[in-house]
Amino acid sequence: MALNVKTAFARLADLTESITYRVAGTSSYNTATGAVAQPYTDLAAKAFVVAYRDRQVDGIRIRTGDRQLVIERLALEAAAAAASIALAPKLNDRIVWSGKTWVPVHIDEDPTKAVLIIQMREPQ
């Protein structure tokens, strides 16, 4: 029996965690105050959050405390479409997980573009 990504996520639903994927909009600059405003659109999603193994942590590319977020791309795209926005994951997006806001430092996807794999880090 062929197992697709949607089925795999459904079967492993008890292992997924609720996250909020914050899609960064176009920032604006206030000439009067000098402040830059960064608007976000929040998308609710389910994802796997995985800690890196000690042997993967090199202190440079992968740091202690970094996490890997694995999310079904189609589900995130459907949430984006419902919010009337396009989804193009980028490093100025944000992820809210476990009561903290995390910053993507590397975004990758599987060869079939079915799953997004995001290395995320707590901001200092």
Wavefront OBJ file of the C-alpha trace (Angstrom):
o trace
v 0.000 0.000 0.000
v 1.401 3.365 -1.019
v 1.692 5.840 1.821
v 1.470 9.508 0.940
v 2.520 12.459 3.096
v -1.049 13.396 4.069
v -1.735 9.834 5.231
v 1.560 9.671 7.132
v 0.802 12.918 8.966
v -2.725 11.669 9.765
v -1.440 8.355 11.130
v 1.188 10.095 13.249
v -1.112 12.922 14.397
v -0.571 12.124 18.080
v 3.143 12.929 17.602
v 2.588 16.287 15.938
v 2.490 19.551 17.832
v 0.467 22.709 17.292
v 2.461 25.604 15.916
v 1.727 29.024 14.505
v 3.570 29.790 11.305
v 3.886 33.568 10.965
v 4.211 34.633 7.350
v 6.093 37.930 7.063
v 4.406 40.558 4.944
v 5.967 43.588 3.330
v 7.710 45.727 5.929
v 7.160 49.467 6.008
v 9.378 52.315 7.144
v 8.043 55.276 9.149
v 10.089 58.294 8.114
v 8.907 60.322 11.094
v 10.020 57.815 13.747
v 12.593 55.780 11.855
v 10.824 52.590 12.915
v 10.358 49.597 10.643
v 7.052 47.747 10.990
v 6.969 44.054 10.079
v 3.403 42.731 9.656
v 2.720 38.999 9.968
v -0.163 36.705 9.022
v -0.575 33.793 11.454
v -1.329 30.306 10.153
v -2.263 27.491 12.531
v -0.603 24.187 11.660
v 0.535 20.823 12.974
v 4.169 19.779 12.687
v 6.818 17.480 14.022
v 9.378 19.294 16.157
v 12.622 17.370 16.521
v 15.768 18.163 18.505
v 19.082 17.701 16.741
v 21.301 14.878 17.989
v 24.412 15.907 19.900
v 26.637 14.681 17.067
v 24.817 16.984 14.608
v 25.471 20.104 16.688
v 28.639 21.814 15.471
v 28.109 25.149 17.252
v 28.183 27.062 13.970
v 25.613 25.817 11.463
v 23.602 23.889 14.042
v 23.685 25.224 17.584
v 22.637 23.727 20.895
v 18.907 24.358 21.293
v 18.112 24.458 17.564
v 15.115 22.429 16.484
v 13.986 20.919 13.229
v 10.390 21.587 12.179
v 8.831 19.138 9.714
v 5.547 20.307 8.256
v 3.262 19.109 5.488
v 3.611 21.739 2.758
v 0.106 21.246 1.292
v -1.562 21.762 4.677
v 0.393 24.988 5.207
v -0.433 26.145 1.669
v -4.142 25.446 2.309
v -4.014 27.564 5.489
v -2.287 30.341 3.534
v -4.900 30.179 0.780
v -7.672 30.413 3.397
v -5.955 33.567 4.698
v -5.732 34.891 1.102
v -1.935 35.004 1.051
v 0.708 33.222 -0.993
v 3.091 30.907 0.792
v 6.779 31.280 0.016
v 8.650 30.323 3.214
v 11.467 32.737 4.000
v 13.923 33.477 6.771
v 12.023 36.529 8.050
v 8.953 34.377 8.811
v 8.513 33.285 12.433
v 7.330 30.119 14.175
v 5.529 30.117 17.506
v 5.997 26.823 19.320
v 5.974 25.918 22.981
v 5.149 29.487 24.001
v 8.217 30.949 22.269
v 8.832 32.654 18.945
v 11.494 30.908 16.875
v 13.452 32.187 13.863
v 14.024 30.058 10.762
v 17.741 29.819 9.968
v 17.529 27.286 7.132
v 14.563 26.188 5.025
v 14.626 23.037 2.921
v 12.108 20.672 1.378
v 12.050 17.077 0.307
v 12.583 16.323 -3.420
v 8.834 16.003 -4.057
v 8.146 19.363 -2.337
v 5.597 17.674 -0.063
v 7.325 18.465 3.232
v 9.064 21.597 4.505
v 12.042 21.037 6.794
v 12.926 24.151 8.750
v 15.862 24.576 11.098
v 14.670 27.014 13.747
v 16.409 28.833 16.560
v 15.345 30.864 19.568
v 16.434 34.474 19.085
v 19.141 35.666 21.459
l 1 2 3 4 5 6 7 8 9 10 11 12 13 14 15 16 17 18 19 20 21 22 23 24 25 26 27 28 29 30 31 32 33 34 35 36 37 38 39 40 41 42 43 44 45 46 47 48 49 50 51 52 53 54 55 56 57 58 59 60 61 62 63 64 65 66 67 68 69 70 71 72 73 74 75 76 77 78 79 80 81 82 83 84 85 86 87 88 89 90 91 92 93 94 95 96 97 98 99 100 101 102 103 104 105 106 107 108 109 110 111 112 113 114 115 116 117 118 119 120 121 122 123 124
